[in-house]
Amino acid sequence: MSVMDKTSKLRIEKSAVTNDYPGLLSFINSKGIWSYLSREWVSAIDASLLHDNIDKTQFIHPIDRSKYTSLLKESFEKKFEFTIDFRIRKNDGSYIFIRETGRPSRDIKGEFTGFSCIGIDVGDLISIKPEKDKLAFLVNTIMEYSADAVAIYDIETRLVKMNRKAEEILGINSADVAGKKFLEIFPSAESEKSYQDLLKAIEGDTIYNTHYDSKISKRTFENYLFPMKDENQNVYSVLGIAHDITDYIETTIELEKTYKTMEEKNRELERSNKELGSFTYVASHDMQEPLRKIQAFGKRIVEKETQNLSDSGKDYLSRMVEAAHRMQKLIDSLLEFSRTTTATKKFEVSDLNILIDEVKRDNRFSLEEKQAVIEVSPLPVISVVPFQFKQLVSNLISNSIKYSKTSESPRITITSDIIPSKQIDRAGKLNGINYCRIRFSDNGIGFDPVFSEQIFELFQRLHGRAEYSGSGIGLSICKKIVENHQGFITAEGKPDEGATFYVYLPMKH
Protein backbone atom coordinates (compact mmCIF):
# COMPACT_ATOMS: atom_id res chain seq x y z
CA MET A 1 0.00 0.00 0.00
CA SER A 2 1.32 3.46 -0.83
CA VAL A 3 0.00 6.98 -1.02
CA MET A 4 0.78 8.54 -4.33
CA ASP A 5 2.83 11.73 -4.45
CA LYS A 6 2.40 14.43 -7.14
CA THR A 7 5.27 13.12 -9.29
CA SER A 8 3.76 9.67 -9.31
CA LYS A 9 0.38 11.07 -10.35
CA LEU A 10 1.87 12.83 -13.36
CA ARG A 11 3.74 9.68 -14.38
CA ILE A 12 0.62 7.52 -14.09
CA GLU A 13 -1.54 9.94 -16.04
CA LYS A 14 1.06 10.17 -18.81
CA SER A 15 1.33 6.38 -19.00
CA ALA A 16 -2.45 6.09 -19.23
CA VAL A 17 -2.42 7.89 -22.55
CA THR A 18 0.28 5.77 -24.20
CA ASN A 19 -0.60 2.32 -22.77
CA ASP A 20 -2.27 -0.54 -24.62
CA TYR A 21 -5.24 -0.14 -22.31
CA PRO A 22 -5.60 3.62 -21.96
CA GLY A 23 -8.23 5.14 -19.76
CA LEU A 24 -9.11 2.21 -17.46
CA LEU A 25 -11.52 4.40 -15.58
CA SER A 26 -13.84 3.39 -12.76
CA PHE A 27 -15.74 4.90 -9.89
CA ILE A 28 -16.22 3.36 -6.46
CA ASN A 29 -19.14 4.94 -4.65
CA SER A 30 -19.33 5.70 -0.93
CA LYS A 31 -20.74 2.18 -0.30
CA GLY A 32 -17.62 0.58 -1.77
CA ILE A 33 -19.36 -0.58 -4.96
CA TRP A 34 -17.95 -0.11 -8.49
CA SER A 35 -20.81 1.91 -9.87
CA TYR A 36 -19.00 2.64 -13.12
CA LEU A 37 -16.45 0.85 -15.33
CA SER A 38 -15.28 2.38 -18.61
CA ARG A 39 -15.54 0.53 -21.91
CA GLU A 40 -11.77 0.16 -21.85
CA TRP A 41 -12.07 -1.76 -18.59
CA VAL A 42 -14.76 -4.00 -20.06
CA SER A 43 -12.73 -4.55 -23.21
CA ALA A 44 -9.71 -5.53 -21.12
CA ILE A 45 -11.50 -8.22 -19.14
CA ASP A 46 -15.08 -9.25 -20.03
CA ALA A 47 -17.84 -7.48 -22.02
CA SER A 48 -20.48 -8.93 -19.70
CA LEU A 49 -19.29 -6.50 -17.01
CA LEU A 50 -20.87 -3.56 -18.74
CA HIS A 51 -23.45 -2.86 -16.06
CA ASP A 52 -23.61 -1.06 -12.76
CA ASN A 53 -22.68 -2.30 -9.28
CA ILE A 54 -20.22 -4.96 -10.44
CA ASP A 55 -17.90 -6.57 -7.89
CA LYS A 56 -14.58 -6.22 -9.64
CA THR A 57 -12.67 -8.07 -6.89
CA GLN A 58 -13.90 -11.44 -8.16
CA PHE A 59 -11.57 -10.97 -11.17
CA ILE A 60 -8.55 -10.00 -9.11
CA HIS A 61 -5.86 -12.66 -8.64
CA PRO A 62 -6.43 -14.62 -5.34
CA ILE A 63 -2.99 -13.65 -4.01
CA ASP A 64 -3.69 -9.92 -4.55
CA ARG A 65 -7.35 -9.88 -3.54
CA SER A 66 -6.96 -9.49 0.23
CA LYS A 67 -4.28 -6.85 -0.26
CA TYR A 68 -6.59 -4.88 -2.55
CA THR A 69 -9.65 -5.06 -0.27
CA SER A 70 -7.59 -4.19 2.84
CA LEU A 71 -6.17 -1.09 1.15
CA LEU A 72 -9.60 -0.07 -0.08
CA LYS A 73 -11.06 -0.45 3.41
CA GLU A 74 -8.36 1.72 4.96
CA SER A 75 -8.65 4.31 2.18
CA PHE A 76 -12.39 4.62 2.78
CA GLU A 77 -11.82 5.06 6.49
CA LYS A 78 -9.17 7.75 6.06
CA LYS A 79 -10.40 9.08 2.68
CA PHE A 80 -6.96 9.51 1.24
CA GLU A 81 -5.53 8.81 -2.20
CA PHE A 82 -4.14 5.35 -2.90
CA THR A 83 -2.08 3.48 -5.47
CA ILE A 84 -1.81 -0.27 -5.74
CA ASP A 85 -0.49 -2.92 -8.15
CA PHE A 86 -2.60 -6.02 -8.68
CA ARG A 87 -3.40 -8.67 -11.25
CA ILE A 88 -6.75 -8.92 -13.01
CA ARG A 89 -8.00 -11.80 -15.14
CA LYS A 90 -8.47 -11.17 -18.91
CA ASN A 91 -10.94 -12.77 -21.31
CA ASP A 92 -8.48 -15.56 -22.24
CA GLY A 93 -7.85 -16.51 -18.61
CA SER A 94 -4.44 -14.92 -18.35
CA TYR A 95 -3.64 -12.08 -15.95
CA ILE A 96 -2.43 -8.55 -16.56
CA PHE A 97 -0.77 -6.28 -14.01
CA ILE A 98 -2.71 -3.10 -13.31
CA ARG A 99 -1.46 -0.13 -11.36
CA GLU A 100 -4.53 1.74 -10.13
CA THR A 101 -4.73 5.14 -8.47
CA GLY A 102 -7.83 6.25 -6.61
CA ARG A 103 -8.58 9.85 -5.67
CA PRO A 104 -11.29 10.91 -3.20
CA SER A 105 -14.30 12.51 -4.91
CA ARG A 106 -16.59 15.08 -3.26
CA ASP A 107 -19.81 16.77 -4.29
CA ILE A 108 -20.48 20.51 -4.36
CA LYS A 109 -21.17 20.42 -0.64
CA GLY A 110 -17.75 18.89 0.00
CA GLU A 111 -19.16 15.58 1.12
CA PHE A 112 -17.23 12.44 0.25
CA THR A 113 -18.91 10.43 -2.56
CA GLY A 114 -16.31 7.78 -3.37
CA PHE A 115 -13.12 7.29 -5.36
CA SER A 116 -12.41 8.15 -8.99
CA CYS A 117 -9.91 5.57 -10.19
CA ILE A 118 -7.60 5.29 -13.17
CA GLY A 119 -5.68 2.15 -14.01
CA ILE A 120 -2.87 1.29 -16.42
CA ASP A 121 -1.28 -1.95 -17.60
CA VAL A 122 2.20 -2.18 -16.08
CA GLY A 123 2.97 -5.74 -17.15
CA ASP A 124 6.21 -4.60 -18.83
CA LEU A 125 7.39 -3.04 -15.58
CA ILE A 126 6.48 -5.96 -13.30
CA SER A 127 7.50 -9.38 -14.57
CA ILE A 128 6.73 -12.58 -12.65
CA LYS A 129 7.04 -15.85 -14.48
CA PRO A 130 3.99 -18.12 -14.33
CA GLU A 131 5.97 -20.87 -12.57
CA LYS A 132 7.01 -18.50 -9.79
CA ASP A 133 3.48 -17.10 -9.62
CA LYS A 134 2.03 -20.57 -9.10
CA LEU A 135 4.67 -21.43 -6.53
CA ALA A 136 3.99 -18.21 -4.61
CA PHE A 137 0.28 -18.95 -4.61
CA LEU A 138 0.91 -22.51 -3.40
CA VAL A 139 3.24 -21.38 -0.60
CA ASN A 140 0.79 -18.67 0.46
CA THR A 141 -2.09 -21.18 0.56
CA ILE A 142 -0.08 -23.73 2.57
CA MET A 143 0.95 -21.06 5.04
CA GLU A 144 -2.57 -19.68 5.41
CA TYR A 145 -4.21 -23.03 6.09
CA SER A 146 -1.43 -24.61 8.14
CA ALA A 147 -2.42 -26.09 11.49
CA ASP A 148 0.74 -24.51 12.92
CA ALA A 149 1.26 -20.83 13.65
CA VAL A 150 3.51 -19.27 10.98
CA ALA A 151 5.01 -15.76 10.94
CA ILE A 152 7.64 -13.99 8.83
CA TYR A 153 9.83 -11.14 10.13
CA ASP A 154 12.35 -8.96 8.32
CA ILE A 155 15.85 -8.24 9.68
CA GLU A 156 14.50 -5.19 11.53
CA THR A 157 12.13 -7.53 13.43
CA ARG A 158 9.15 -6.10 11.52
CA LEU A 159 6.26 -8.47 10.99
CA VAL A 160 5.85 -9.19 7.28
CA LYS A 161 2.99 -11.68 7.56
CA MET A 162 1.34 -14.14 9.90
CA ASN A 163 -1.19 -16.84 9.08
CA ARG A 164 -4.67 -17.48 10.49
CA LYS A 165 -3.45 -19.90 13.15
CA ALA A 166 -1.01 -17.32 14.52
CA GLU A 167 -3.78 -14.72 14.57
CA GLU A 168 -6.03 -17.16 16.44
CA ILE A 169 -3.39 -17.99 19.07
CA LEU A 170 -2.24 -14.39 19.62
CA GLY A 171 -5.70 -12.85 19.32
CA ILE A 172 -4.57 -10.16 16.87
CA ASN A 173 -5.23 -9.29 13.24
CA SER A 174 -2.26 -9.53 10.89
CA ALA A 175 -3.41 -6.48 8.91
CA ASP A 176 -3.39 -4.36 12.09
CA VAL A 177 0.23 -5.12 13.00
CA ALA A 178 1.92 -5.82 9.65
CA GLY A 179 5.02 -3.64 9.29
CA LYS A 180 5.37 -3.11 13.04
CA LYS A 181 8.43 -4.25 14.95
CA PHE A 182 8.21 -7.19 17.34
CA LEU A 183 8.45 -5.02 20.46
CA GLU A 184 5.78 -2.66 19.12
CA ILE A 185 3.43 -5.61 18.91
CA PHE A 186 4.59 -7.20 22.18
CA PRO A 187 6.03 -4.37 24.34
CA SER A 188 6.65 -6.56 27.40
CA ALA A 189 8.65 -9.21 25.51
CA GLU A 190 12.05 -7.46 25.38
CA SER A 191 13.58 -9.75 28.00
CA GLU A 192 11.61 -12.80 26.91
CA LYS A 193 13.16 -15.80 25.19
CA SER A 194 10.91 -15.34 22.15
CA TYR A 195 12.48 -11.99 21.33
CA GLN A 196 16.03 -13.12 22.09
CA ASP A 197 15.56 -16.15 19.82
CA LEU A 198 14.33 -13.87 17.02
CA LEU A 199 17.45 -11.74 17.30
CA LYS A 200 19.66 -14.85 17.17
CA ALA A 201 17.81 -16.05 14.06
CA ILE A 202 18.36 -12.67 12.39
CA GLU A 203 22.08 -13.17 13.12
CA GLY A 204 21.90 -16.48 11.23
CA ASP A 205 21.19 -19.10 13.94
CA THR A 206 18.55 -21.75 13.42
CA ILE A 207 16.50 -22.01 16.62
CA TYR A 208 14.62 -25.11 17.72
CA ASN A 209 12.79 -25.33 21.05
CA THR A 210 11.20 -28.67 21.92
CA HIS A 211 9.26 -27.16 24.83
CA TYR A 212 8.61 -23.44 25.00
CA ASP A 213 6.09 -21.85 27.36
CA SER A 214 4.87 -18.65 25.77
CA LYS A 215 4.02 -15.88 28.23
CA ILE A 216 2.33 -14.00 25.39
CA SER A 217 -0.24 -16.65 24.47
CA LYS A 218 -0.09 -18.63 27.76
CA ARG A 219 0.38 -21.85 25.76
CA THR A 220 3.21 -24.33 25.18
CA PHE A 221 4.88 -24.79 21.79
CA GLU A 222 7.47 -26.73 19.90
CA ASN A 223 8.86 -23.90 17.78
CA TYR A 224 11.38 -23.25 15.02
CA LEU A 225 13.04 -20.08 13.73
CA PHE A 226 14.69 -20.41 10.33
CA PRO A 227 16.89 -17.57 8.97
CA MET A 228 16.11 -17.07 5.26
CA LYS A 229 19.32 -16.30 3.32
CA ASP A 230 20.05 -14.98 -0.17
CA GLU A 231 22.65 -16.33 -2.58
CA ASN A 232 25.36 -14.51 -0.62
CA GLN A 233 24.22 -16.16 2.65
CA ASN A 234 22.89 -12.88 4.02
CA VAL A 235 19.78 -13.13 6.15
CA TYR A 236 16.89 -11.17 4.67
CA SER A 237 14.02 -12.53 6.79
CA VAL A 238 13.14 -15.09 9.48
CA LEU A 239 10.46 -17.74 9.20
CA GLY A 240 8.90 -18.76 12.51
CA ILE A 241 6.81 -21.91 12.93
CA ALA A 242 5.15 -22.80 16.25
CA HIS A 243 3.46 -26.16 16.82
CA ASP A 244 0.99 -25.97 19.72
CA ILE A 245 1.63 -28.87 22.12
CA THR A 246 -0.40 -27.53 25.04
CA ASP A 247 -3.06 -30.24 24.82
CA TYR A 248 -0.38 -32.91 24.39
CA ILE A 249 1.47 -31.71 27.50
CA GLU A 250 -1.74 -31.60 29.54
CA THR A 251 -2.65 -35.10 28.36
CA THR A 252 0.85 -36.34 29.21
CA ILE A 253 0.57 -34.87 32.72
CA GLU A 254 -2.79 -36.57 33.21
CA LEU A 255 -1.35 -39.86 31.95
CA GLU A 256 1.57 -39.54 34.36
CA LYS A 257 -0.87 -38.99 37.21
CA THR A 258 -2.87 -42.00 36.08
CA TYR A 259 0.31 -44.05 35.79
CA LYS A 260 1.37 -43.10 39.32
CA THR A 261 -2.09 -44.01 40.60
CA MET A 262 -1.88 -47.36 38.82
CA GLU A 263 1.58 -47.96 40.28
CA GLU A 264 0.23 -47.32 43.77
CA LYS A 265 -2.72 -49.62 43.15
CA ASN A 266 -0.35 -52.28 41.83
CA ARG A 267 1.70 -51.98 45.02
CA GLU A 268 -1.50 -52.31 47.03
CA LEU A 269 -2.44 -55.33 44.94
CA GLU A 270 0.97 -56.88 45.57
CA ARG A 271 0.50 -56.33 49.29
CA SER A 272 -2.97 -57.88 49.08
CA ASN A 273 -1.60 -60.87 47.18
CA LYS A 274 1.05 -61.38 49.84
CA GLU A 275 -1.62 -61.18 52.50
CA LEU A 276 -3.76 -63.60 50.50
CA GLY A 277 -0.76 -65.90 50.20
CA SER A 278 -0.31 -65.75 53.97
CA PHE A 279 -4.01 -66.50 54.45
CA THR A 280 -3.77 -69.44 52.06
CA TYR A 281 -0.84 -70.87 54.01
CA VAL A 282 -2.63 -70.43 57.34
CA ALA A 283 -5.84 -71.91 55.91
CA SER A 284 -3.94 -74.84 54.42
CA HIS A 285 -1.95 -75.67 57.54
CA ASP A 286 -2.59 -73.88 60.84
CA MET A 287 -6.40 -73.62 60.59
CA GLN A 288 -6.89 -77.20 59.40
CA GLU A 289 -4.74 -78.81 62.05
CA PRO A 290 -7.20 -78.16 64.96
CA LEU A 291 -10.08 -79.33 62.73
CA ARG A 292 -8.29 -82.58 61.95
CA LYS A 293 -7.75 -83.17 65.69
CA ILE A 294 -11.39 -82.39 66.50
CA GLN A 295 -12.54 -84.86 63.85
CA ALA A 296 -9.97 -87.50 64.87
CA PHE A 297 -10.72 -87.34 68.59
CA GLY A 298 -14.46 -87.15 67.88
CA LYS A 299 -14.19 -90.34 65.84
CA ARG A 300 -12.34 -92.09 68.66
CA ILE A 301 -14.95 -91.04 71.19
CA VAL A 302 -17.70 -92.37 68.93
CA GLU A 303 -15.84 -95.64 68.45
CA LYS A 304 -14.66 -96.27 72.08
CA GLU A 305 -16.58 -94.08 74.50
CA THR A 306 -20.08 -93.85 73.07
CA GLN A 307 -21.45 -96.27 75.67
CA ASN A 308 -20.28 -93.92 78.41
CA LEU A 309 -22.17 -90.91 76.98
CA SER A 310 -25.69 -89.85 77.72
CA ASP A 311 -28.10 -89.28 74.86
CA SER A 312 -27.54 -85.53 75.08
CA GLY A 313 -23.77 -86.09 75.13
CA LYS A 314 -24.00 -88.18 71.98
CA ASP A 315 -26.06 -85.44 70.35
CA TYR A 316 -23.53 -82.76 71.29
CA LEU A 317 -20.68 -84.88 70.02
CA SER A 318 -22.46 -85.51 66.71
CA ARG A 319 -23.10 -81.81 66.24
CA MET A 320 -19.47 -80.97 67.05
CA VAL A 321 -18.11 -83.45 64.51
CA GLU A 322 -20.58 -82.25 61.85
CA ALA A 323 -19.63 -78.63 62.50
CA ALA A 324 -15.94 -79.49 62.17
CA HIS A 325 -16.70 -81.29 58.92
CA ARG A 326 -18.57 -78.25 57.51
CA MET A 327 -15.70 -76.03 58.57
CA GLN A 328 -13.29 -78.33 56.75
CA LYS A 329 -15.39 -78.12 53.56
CA LEU A 330 -15.66 -74.33 53.85
CA ILE A 331 -11.89 -73.95 54.16
CA ASP A 332 -11.39 -76.28 51.18
CA SER A 333 -13.87 -74.19 49.14
CA LEU A 334 -12.12 -70.93 50.10
CA LEU A 335 -8.77 -72.38 49.09
CA GLU A 336 -10.28 -73.48 45.80
CA PHE A 337 -11.65 -69.96 45.19
CA SER A 338 -8.26 -68.46 46.11
CA ARG A 339 -6.42 -70.73 43.70
CA THR A 340 -8.88 -69.79 40.95
CA THR A 341 -8.08 -66.10 41.53
CA THR A 342 -4.29 -66.33 41.82
CA ALA A 343 -3.31 -69.36 39.73
CA THR A 344 -1.23 -68.83 36.59
CA LYS A 345 -3.54 -68.92 33.57
CA LYS A 346 -2.01 -70.88 30.68
CA PHE A 347 -4.39 -70.92 27.71
CA GLU A 348 -4.35 -73.90 25.38
CA VAL A 349 -6.35 -74.71 22.27
CA SER A 350 -8.54 -77.52 23.62
CA ASP A 351 -11.28 -79.88 22.46
CA LEU A 352 -14.11 -79.21 24.91
CA ASN A 353 -15.63 -82.63 24.23
CA ILE A 354 -12.51 -84.32 25.64
CA LEU A 355 -12.44 -82.06 28.71
CA ILE A 356 -16.10 -82.78 29.51
CA ASP A 357 -15.53 -86.54 29.11
CA GLU A 358 -12.74 -86.25 31.69
CA VAL A 359 -15.10 -84.43 34.07
CA LYS A 360 -17.71 -87.17 33.66
CA ARG A 361 -15.12 -89.84 34.46
CA ASP A 362 -13.92 -87.92 37.53
CA ASN A 363 -17.51 -87.68 38.82
CA ARG A 364 -18.80 -91.08 37.74
CA PHE A 365 -19.53 -92.31 41.29
CA SER A 366 -21.73 -89.34 42.25
CA LEU A 367 -23.41 -89.48 38.82
CA GLU A 368 -24.14 -93.19 39.21
CA GLU A 369 -25.37 -92.72 42.77
CA LYS A 370 -27.88 -90.11 41.62
CA GLN A 371 -28.58 -91.97 38.34
CA ALA A 372 -27.81 -88.69 36.56
CA VAL A 373 -27.90 -88.52 32.78
CA ILE A 374 -25.66 -86.05 30.92
CA GLU A 375 -26.35 -85.40 27.25
CA VAL A 376 -23.59 -83.55 25.41
CA SER A 377 -23.91 -82.22 21.86
CA PRO A 378 -20.66 -81.80 19.86
CA LEU A 379 -18.64 -78.88 21.23
CA PRO A 380 -15.99 -76.78 19.43
CA VAL A 381 -12.24 -76.48 19.87
CA ILE A 382 -11.39 -73.18 21.59
CA SER A 383 -8.66 -71.58 23.69
CA VAL A 384 -9.15 -72.22 27.44
CA VAL A 385 -7.23 -72.93 30.63
CA PRO A 386 -7.96 -76.71 30.67
CA PHE A 387 -7.96 -77.42 34.42
CA GLN A 388 -10.11 -74.31 35.11
CA PHE A 389 -12.60 -75.23 32.39
CA LYS A 390 -12.91 -78.74 33.88
CA GLN A 391 -13.50 -77.20 37.32
CA LEU A 392 -16.19 -74.94 35.80
CA VAL A 393 -18.02 -77.88 34.23
CA SER A 394 -17.63 -79.99 37.39
CA ASN A 395 -19.11 -77.25 39.57
CA LEU A 396 -22.09 -76.70 37.25
CA ILE A 397 -22.81 -80.44 37.09
CA SER A 398 -22.49 -80.75 40.88
CA ASN A 399 -24.85 -77.79 41.29
CA SER A 400 -27.46 -79.44 39.05
CA ILE A 401 -27.20 -82.73 40.94
CA LYS A 402 -27.39 -81.03 44.34
CA TYR A 403 -30.57 -79.15 43.40
CA SER A 404 -32.24 -82.02 41.55
CA LYS A 405 -35.80 -83.14 42.28
CA THR A 406 -36.37 -86.12 44.53
CA SER A 407 -39.11 -87.36 42.22
CA GLU A 408 -36.95 -87.84 39.12
CA SER A 409 -33.34 -88.50 38.16
CA PRO A 410 -31.18 -85.52 37.23
CA ARG A 411 -30.89 -84.83 33.50
CA ILE A 412 -28.29 -82.34 32.30
CA THR A 413 -28.05 -81.17 28.70
CA ILE A 414 -24.92 -79.43 27.39
CA THR A 415 -25.07 -77.69 23.99
CA SER A 416 -23.19 -74.86 22.31
CA ASP A 417 -23.27 -72.38 19.45
CA ILE A 418 -20.96 -69.71 18.02
CA ILE A 419 -22.10 -66.09 18.02
CA PRO A 420 -20.32 -62.86 16.99
CA SER A 421 -19.68 -60.25 19.67
CA LYS A 422 -21.95 -57.72 17.92
CA GLN A 423 -24.94 -59.92 18.80
CA ILE A 424 -24.08 -59.84 22.50
CA ASP A 425 -25.54 -57.01 24.57
CA ARG A 426 -23.09 -57.12 27.44
CA ALA A 427 -20.69 -54.57 28.93
CA GLY A 428 -17.03 -55.56 28.81
CA LYS A 429 -17.33 -57.84 25.78
CA LEU A 430 -14.40 -58.15 23.37
CA ASN A 431 -15.35 -56.54 20.08
CA GLY A 432 -14.62 -58.07 16.69
CA ILE A 433 -14.34 -61.72 17.81
CA ASN A 434 -16.63 -64.74 18.06
CA TYR A 435 -17.83 -66.24 21.33
CA CYS A 436 -18.62 -69.84 22.16
CA ARG A 437 -21.89 -69.90 24.11
CA ILE A 438 -22.21 -73.12 26.14
CA ARG A 439 -25.65 -73.94 27.55
CA PHE A 440 -25.98 -76.08 30.72
CA SER A 441 -29.63 -76.98 31.27
CA ASP A 442 -31.13 -79.25 33.96
CA ASN A 443 -34.50 -80.50 35.17
CA GLY A 444 -33.95 -79.60 38.82
CA ILE A 445 -35.87 -77.47 41.31
CA GLY A 446 -34.92 -74.23 39.54
CA PHE A 447 -34.98 -70.85 41.26
CA ASP A 448 -36.83 -67.56 41.32
CA PRO A 449 -35.63 -65.35 38.40
CA VAL A 450 -35.08 -62.41 40.79
CA PHE A 451 -32.01 -64.30 42.07
CA SER A 452 -30.39 -64.77 38.63
CA GLU A 453 -27.50 -62.42 39.56
CA GLN A 454 -27.35 -63.06 43.30
CA ILE A 455 -26.59 -66.78 42.98
CA PHE A 456 -23.08 -65.99 41.69
CA GLU A 457 -22.13 -63.93 44.73
CA LEU A 458 -19.79 -65.35 47.36
CA PHE A 459 -21.53 -67.25 50.22
CA GLN A 460 -24.97 -66.72 48.68
CA ARG A 461 -27.45 -69.52 49.43
CA LEU A 462 -31.06 -69.64 48.24
CA HIS A 463 -31.88 -72.58 50.53
CA GLY A 464 -31.19 -73.42 54.15
CA ARG A 465 -28.28 -75.66 55.18
CA ALA A 466 -30.72 -78.23 56.50
CA GLU A 467 -32.23 -78.60 53.02
CA TYR A 468 -29.08 -78.57 50.91
CA SER A 469 -25.50 -78.79 52.07
CA GLY A 470 -22.68 -76.68 50.66
CA SER A 471 -20.54 -73.61 51.29
CA GLY A 472 -22.21 -71.19 48.87
CA ILE A 473 -18.96 -70.76 46.93
CA GLY A 474 -19.38 -73.15 43.96
CA LEU A 475 -21.09 -70.74 41.56
CA SER A 476 -18.80 -67.90 42.67
CA ILE A 477 -15.89 -70.05 41.52
CA CYS A 478 -17.67 -70.60 38.19
CA LYS A 479 -18.02 -66.86 37.73
CA LYS A 480 -14.35 -66.27 38.60
CA ILE A 481 -13.20 -68.93 36.13
CA VAL A 482 -15.29 -67.41 33.32
CA GLU A 483 -13.93 -63.93 34.13
CA ASN A 484 -10.40 -65.36 33.98
CA HIS A 485 -11.26 -66.28 30.39
CA GLN A 486 -12.54 -62.73 29.66
CA GLY A 487 -16.04 -64.14 29.33
CA PHE A 488 -19.21 -63.99 31.38
CA ILE A 489 -21.90 -66.30 32.77
CA THR A 490 -25.64 -65.82 33.18
CA ALA A 491 -28.43 -67.90 34.65
CA GLU A 492 -32.13 -68.41 33.97
CA GLY A 493 -34.62 -70.39 36.00
CA LYS A 494 -38.13 -70.86 37.29
CA PRO A 495 -39.25 -72.68 40.43
CA ASP A 496 -39.78 -76.43 39.73
CA GLU A 497 -38.88 -75.93 36.05
CA GLY A 498 -35.12 -76.37 36.15
CA ALA A 499 -32.24 -73.97 35.61
CA THR A 500 -30.10 -73.00 32.63
CA PHE A 501 -26.60 -71.52 32.78
CA TYR A 502 -25.08 -69.75 29.78
CA VAL A 503 -21.28 -69.55 29.63
CA TYR A 504 -19.79 -67.13 27.06
CA LEU A 505 -16.11 -67.75 26.27
CA PRO A 506 -13.99 -65.98 23.60
CA MET A 507 -12.96 -68.39 20.86
CA LYS A 508 -9.31 -67.34 21.12
CA HIS A 509 -6.93 -65.33 23.31
Secondary structure, 3 states (H helix, E strand, C coil): CECCCHHHHHHHHHHHHHCCCCCEEEEEECCCCEEEECHHHHHHCCHHHCCCCECHHHHECHHHHHHHHHHHHHHHHHCCCEEEEEEEECCCCCEEEEEEEEEEEECCCCCEEEEEEEEEECCCCCCCCHHHHHHHHHHHHHHHCCCCEEEEEECCCEEEEECHHHHHHHCCCHHHHCCCEHHHHCHHHCCCHHHHHHHHHHCCCCEEEEEEECCCCCCEEEEEEEEEECCCCCEEEEEEEEEECHHHHHHHHHHHHHHHHHHHHHHHHHHHHHHHHHHHHHHHCCCHHHHHHHHHHHHHHHHHHHHHCCHHHHHHHHHHHHHHHHHHHHHHHHHHHHHHHHCCCCCEEEEHHHHHHHHHHHCHHHHHHCCCEEEECCCCEEEECHHHHHHHHHHHHHHHHHCCCCCCCCEEEEEEEEEEHHHCCCCCCCCCCEEEEEEEEECCCCCCHHHCCHHHCCCCCCCCCCCCCCCCCHHHHHHHHHHHCCCEEEEEECCCCCEEEEEEEECCC
